[in-house]
Amino acid sequence: MRYMVKEDYFKPNGTIFFFMGGEGSILSPTTNVSNIMLTKSFIHDLAKKYGGYLVHSEHRYYGESKATKDLHLKSLKYLTVPQAMADVAHLIQFLKANYTFFGESKVFLVGGSYSGFMVPWFAKLYPNLIDLGWGSSAPFQFKVELKAFYTKVFKIVQHIGGRKCRDRIIYGFETLRADIKKDNTLKLVEMNICGFDHVNKFHVFNLFERLTKVIGSLVQYENKTNIQSACKEISETSFTSYLRNKLNGNSTKCYDSISSLKPLRDVRFITDSSRLWFYQCCSQLGNFQTSEYIPLDFWLDMCTDVFGYKFSYCFISKKVKNTDDNFRDLDSSEKLQRVFLTQPELDAWSATKVRKHKRTYVLKGASHCEDLQPSPVNVNPYIKNLMMDIDFEVQKLQKDIPQ
């Protein structure tokens, strides 16, 4: 298990600010997530202010934390959320065993998006290992089909980019679908898409999954300015042109939507293989994003095709229900009441609302994981209020630490 630390501000017995890694490498040339969380985040600001110790752990199987030699199905059985949380528990115990430095240290466990929902679950399983928690922008309901995700995506596009932008995007999808039915491939040629069979339903659904994900990623990972810029580009050129740029960039090669499925079957241990996350969805998490362009059967058939007939609807449904049961009552203990949960208004994952929890913050005007950013960056009053409350709780932790 790989993890990174920042010790610059630490004073013996100071609070351990522990960020759980999610479905990706914690250190890479493109994302460099660990550098962001350890140097450019609100928990970094808190560690600097209170003499804390910063830790960022890497999720098993992702990055360099390789638990097995390959990604065959029998090897993937160790890729579960409880196993990942057990890794975190072990690392916390390992740190706390150094009594000279961490004997009296409190633990503030933080996660964002996927790792965000692990925070309250961890608090239920290991209440004695954490003292405060914060789960940012995470799904807190789990079911096999999540149609509400793209419904929310288009509402956010309209809210930020305007109704005309939303209508242009929907019109673009509708005309493309109509053209494919008529065997009119002009738009596909314009988007430079190849390897596509218009009479093959799986090819059609997979293409629309690729294209809708472009809009979903725009909403989830970009800020308001970038969404407005995308709407401007769509208005000044066309939705077809916008999609081509996003799929191909400056490449002259055509975009093969079908070849994108090959990594799902690749059993070699490639860093952050898409097979890993897809297995987690098929075996435990569900929340398959569907729309009028992407039916649930598309996802179910892929689970069966990639991992075998065991992964039937009944199997997946049972596994997802087991996951969801962990989030039905998040006020069942004192430790769970010390966990902050946030749901940004402009985040499609907010469609999976917390059912019952006193410390859930609905962040109006905020986007996915925006609340994790450094305090000077955030001017949103709802995030500022959250930060003040978290800061107050961290102060209370400090009072219990021997000076």
MOGI-V902729 format. One record per helix or strand of 2 or more residues. SS is the DSSP state (2 for helix, 1 for strand). FROM is the first residue (numbers start at 0). TO is the last residue. If there is no record, write none. Layout:
((SS,FROM,TO) (SS,FROM,TO))
//
This chain:
((1,2,5) (1,15,19) (2,32,38) (2,41,49) (1,52,56) (2,72,75) (2,80,95) (2,98,101) (1,106,111) (2,113,124) (1,131,135) (1,144,145) (2,147,160) (2,162,180) (2,185,189) (1,192,193) (2,200,220) (2,223,235) (2,238,247) (1,254,255) (2,258,264) (2,273,284) (1,287,288) (2,295,306) (2,312,326) (2,335,337) (1,338,345) (2,347,350) (1,359,366) (2,369,371) (2,380,398))
//
